[in-house]
Amino acid sequence: MPALKAGLAAPKFKLPDLKGGQFSLEDALQHGPVVLAFFKISCPVCQFTFPYLERLHQVLKGQKTPLVVGISQNNQQHTEGFLREFGITFPTLLDDPKGYPVSNAYGITNVPTLFYVGQDGMIEVSSVGWSRNDLSKIAQLTVQSAKIANIAVFRPGEQVPEFKAG
């Protein structure tokens, strides 16, 4: 099954975060939209993508919503190393490596896979691999939701490819 498409309801889930707490998508959506970013630490396209997601997160610091959340398919130790190496500070969750129940519920076959889930629980953007256009759309929806100025996810002069397969 390929990744869930835009227009479908996002499966509800609870997963542990790296700080020993629990994250519930249902609870998070009560405050606003959520960007879900599924990844594996060994994935070069994830390594490329996550710093751009961190830029989005940095603009949103202090805002309750939208929330950027990583969902790792690795163990805690390896995930923490990845986050340190790439300077990622947004909340990150651990999908159970014994079956990856949340990844499977979302139809993850390749990483990174990103979803912008609206406050109503519907997937508004579904993106597999790196897509400059999809990340721009996520940034635009984020700006609208948070009622903030435009987000500069891409910096002037940066050579940013249109697409990289996950």
N, C-alpha and C positions, 0 to 999 in steps of 0.2 A: 504494500500500500504506500503510495507516495505521500509526502507531507500534506497535511490538511490545507485546503484552499481557503482563500478569502471568501467570506459569506457564510461560513460554517460556525457553529458554536464551538468555542474553545473548551476542551475537556477540563473539568475542575480537578485540582490536585492539591496535595500537601506534600512538601518535601523538606528535609532538614537543610538548614543553612550552615555555613562554615563557622558560625559563632555559637552553635549548639542550640539554636532556636528552630522553630518551624515556620515555614512560609506556606500560606494558603492563598491560592489564586483568587478564590471566592472572596476572602477577606480583603485582599489588595484591591480588587475591582470596586469595592465599596467607596474607595477614595479616588478612583479614576483609572484611566487606561494603563496597560502594562505592556512593555516590550520584553518578549521572551527570546533569549539567545541560546540555543542549544549548541554545544561544542565538545570537542575532544582536544586535549592539550597537544597531541602530536600532529594536529591538522594545520598545515601551513596557511590555508585560507582563513582559518579561525585566528591564527596569529596575526594575520594581516587585518582582519575585520575588527577585532576587539578594541584596538586603540581608537578607532572611529566611534565605536559605541561608548567608549570612555569619555570622549569629547561631548557626546550627547548627555551623558550622565553628569558631567561637570557643570554644564549649563543648568541642569535641573536640580542641583544641590540646593537644599532648603525648600524645594517645592515638594508637596505631598504627591504630586502626580504630574505627568506620567512617571512610572517607575521602570528603570531598566534592570532586568534580572538575568543573570547567566545561569544556565543549567548544564552542569558538567557531567560527562559520562566517565569520569575518572574518579579515583579515590581522593580523599581529602588532602593528603600530603602532596600528591602530584598537582592537584588543582591549586593549592595555595602557592606552590612554586611557579606555576603558570601566571597566576595573578600578579605575583611580585615581579616576575621577569618582564611582563608587558605593562605594568603600572595600572592594573585594573582595580578600581575601588568600589564598583557597584556590587550590590548584593549578589551572591552566587550560591546556588543550591546544588545538592548532590543527588543525581538520579541513581537508584540502586543498580550497581553493576550486575547484580544477579537478575537479569531480565529486563532492565531499563523500562519499568512500567510507564513512566510519563513520556519518555521518548517514543515508545511504541504507541501510546494513545494519540500522539501527535503525528504519527506516521513518519518519523525521522528515518531516512535512509542515507542521507549525506549531511555533513556538517561543514560550515555553520548553517543552521536553519533559524531564521528569525520570524517572529510573529508579532504583529502589533494587534493587541487585543483591546477593543473598545470597552468602555465602562459597562456596556450592556452585555459583555461576555462574548461578543461576536468577533471573529478574526477579520480584521480590515486589511492587513497586509500579510502575505505568506511568501517568504523569500528563501530559496535554497542556494547555497554558495554565496559568492560576493556579487551583489548587484548595486552599482552606484545609484541607479534610478530608484530601486526599492529603498535604499537607505535614505535617499533624499525625500522620498514620500513619507517614510517614518518620521524624519525630522520635521517635515511640514505638518503632519498630524500632531506631533508633539508640541510644536509652537502654538497651534490652534487650541489644543487642550489646556496647555499651561498658561495661555494668554500672556506669552512673553515675546520679546523681539526675536527676529530670525536667528537661527542657530547656524554657526559656521562650522559644519561638520568637515567640510573640505576647505583647506586654506589656499589662498592665492598662490599660484605657481606650483602647487602640488601636482604631480603626475599620478592621477588616480584612474585606473582602468575601469571600463564600463562593466566588465563581467569577469569573474573567475569561478570555474566550476568547483563545487565543494567535494 
